[in-house]
Amino acid sequence: MRAVVTRVLNASVEIGGETVGAIDRGFLVLLGVAVGDTEAEAKKLADKVCGLRVFEDENGKMNRNLAAVEGALLVVSQFTLYADCRSRRPGFTGAARPETAIPLYELFLQECRDRGFRVETGRFGADMQVYSQNDGPVTILLDTDAC
């Protein structure tokens, strides 16, 4: 699994002009599921995201995690994180099919909720417009193959 985690002051996602998810301070997470990913990867990635210490402490150091700042998560499915760009037209065969990806996406969401976080979402497979006010900017790329 892959996640692009951006520290935000606020973020929202719209579908057809309707806001379906919105947060204030926290993380915008673009989440991709690969062919072969398992529940273990979803749990591992949720643990990593929820524990990231990228919020500033009283000394201006990135030393506080999401819980310390009472942050929330906006998680948006993003199969394009597994784009194969060897040609000019990306291929997406590395991304898991919906029948595999949806349960792992939902497990990731539940793992974050089980850790006590408010989790907002887009809608899996929908055409979405994502808005964010990045803070820092701080953007982290996580991949379970490297975590």
C-alpha positions, 0 to 999 in steps of 0.5 A, spaced: 500 500 500 502 507 498 499 513 502 501 520 500 500 524 507 499 531 507 499 535 513 493 540 512 490 546 516 483 543 512 481 539 507 475 537 503 472 532 498 466 534 493 463 529 488 458 532 483 458 539 487 457 536 494 462 536 500 462 529 502 468 529 507 471 535 510 476 536 516 480 541 519 487 540 522 490 533 520 492 529 514 489 528 507 491 521 505 491 519 498 491 511 499 493 506 494 492 499 494 496 494 490 495 487 487 498 483 492 496 487 498 494 484 505 490 486 511 497 486 514 499 492 510 493 496 511 494 495 519 501 497 518 500 503 514 494 505 519 499 505 524 504 509 521 500 514 518 496 515 525 503 515 529 507 520 524 510 526 528 510 531 523 506 537 527 510 542 531 511 542 539 513 548 543 520 548 540 518 548 533 520 541 532 516 536 528 515 532 534 507 531 535 503 526 532 496 527 530 493 525 537 497 530 540 494 536 536 487 532 536 487 532 528 483 528 523 484 524 517 481 525 510 482 519 506 481 519 499 482 512 495 487 513 489 489 507 484 493 512 480 499 512 486 500 505 482 501 508 475 506 505 471 509 511 467 514 507 463 510 510 457 507 517 456 500 513 457 500 510 464 498 503 466 494 501 472 495 494 472 499 494 479 493 497 482 488 492 486 481 491 483 476 494 487 474 487 489 480 487 493 482 494 494 475 496 497 476 491 503 483 493 504 481 501 504 475 500 509 480 496 513 485 502 513 479 507 515 477 502 521 484 501 523 484 509 524 478 510 527 479 504 532 485 509 534 480 514 536 481 518 530 475 522 526 476 519 519 472 522 513 472 519 506 471 520 499 467 515 495 471 509 492 471 509 485 468 516 484 470 522 480 472 527 486 475 534 487 479 534 493 481 541 496 486 542 501 490 548 505 497 544 506 501 546 512 508 547 511 507 544 506 509 537 509 508 531 505 510 524 506 510 518 501 509 512 505 509 505 502 509 498 506 514 495 501 519 500 505 516 501 512 
